[in-house]
Amino acid sequence: MGVEDKLRDALIASGKPPKQIGAEAGVDFGAIYKFLKGTAELRCGTFGKLCDWAGLDLAPKGETMAAELPPSVQDQILKAVEAALKHSLSERYVDLTLRELGYFRK
């Protein structure tokens, strides 16, 4: 999952419409709408403002800590880990799966 995908997921997970996100982040909501639809890319400055708004930081690949993710994404990951452990999957398997997704637990 690339950084654009992580930003897109965070924007969607916020549950807020592009117009509200744009107003809060100080960017044109049309750019957000097109980015979410996949019909346009974001300019660097817009991308940075949206990452700041979503609480995302760039990190070396594979070293994104769960604590740096939006709370809604953290909740989704936690539910997936709990479900995996309930189905008798080892913690090692869960850690490897999270690493494949680009996340790891402390």
C-alpha positions in Angstrom: 0.0 0.0 0.0 1.5 3.3 -1.1 1.3 6.7 0.6 -1.5 7.8 -1.7 -3.5 4.8 -0.7 -2.9 5.4 3.0 -4.1 9.0 2.6 -7.1 8.0 0.6 -8.0 5.4 3.2 -7.6 8.0 6.0 -9.8 10.5 4.2 -12.5 7.9 3.6 -12.2 6.6 7.2 -12.9 10.1 8.5 -16.4 9.8 7.3 -16.4 13.5 6.3 -17.3 14.8 2.8 -14.6 16.3 0.6 -16.1 19.8 1.1 -15.7 19.6 4.9 -12.2 18.1 4.7 -11.2 20.8 2.3 -12.5 23.6 4.6 -10.7 22.1 7.6 -7.5 21.4 5.8 -7.4 24.6 3.8 -7.4 23.0 0.4 -9.8 22.9 -2.6 -12.5 20.3 -2.1 -12.6 19.6 -5.8 -9.0 18.3 -5.7 -10.0 16.0 -2.8 -13.1 14.7 -4.7 -11.1 13.9 -7.8 -8.3 12.3 -5.7 -10.9 10.1 -4.0 -12.5 9.1 -7.3 -9.0 8.3 -8.7 -9.3 10.7 -11.6 -6.6 13.1 -10.5 -3.4 13.2 -8.4 -2.7 15.8 -5.7 -0.1 18.5 -5.9 2.6 18.2 -3.3 1.4 21.1 -1.1 -2.1 19.8 -1.1 -0.9 16.3 -0.3 1.1 17.6 2.6 -1.8 19.6 4.0 -4.1 16.6 3.8 -1.6 14.4 5.5 -1.3 16.9 8.3 -5.1 17.1 8.5 -5.3 13.3 8.7 -2.4 13.0 11.1 -0.2 11.0 8.8 3.6 11.2 8.6 5.9 9.8 6.0 8.0 7.0 7.3 10.4 4.5 5.8 8.5 1.7 4.1 7.4 -1.0 6.5 8.0 1.2 9.6 4.6 2.9 10.0 3.6 2.5 13.6 0.0 1.8 14.4 0.0 4.8 16.8 0.6 7.1 13.8 -2.6 6.0 12.0 -6.0 7.6 12.3 -8.1 6.2 15.2 -10.6 4.6 12.8 -7.8 2.7 11.0 -6.3 1.7 14.3 -9.7 0.3 15.3 -9.9 -1.7 12.1 -6.5 -3.2 12.6 -7.1 -4.0 16.2 -10.4 -5.8 15.3 -8.6 -7.8 12.6 -5.8 -8.8 15.0 -8.3 -9.8 17.7 -10.3 -11.9 15.1 -7.1 -13.6 13.9 -6.1 -14.5 17.5 -9.6 -15.8 18.3 -9.2 -18.2 15.3 -6.0 -19.6 16.9 -3.6 -17.8 14.5 -0.3 -17.3 16.2 0.9 -13.8 17.2 3.9 -14.3 14.9 1.5 -14.8 11.9 -0.5 -11.7 12.9 2.7 -9.6 13.1 3.9 -10.9 9.7 0.5 -10.1 8.2 0.6 -6.6 9.6 4.1 -6.1 8.2 2.8 -7.1 4.8 0.2 -4.5 5.1 2.8 -1.9 5.9 2.2 -1.7 9.7 3.6 -3.2 12.8 2.8 -3.2 16.5 5.1 -1.9 19.2 
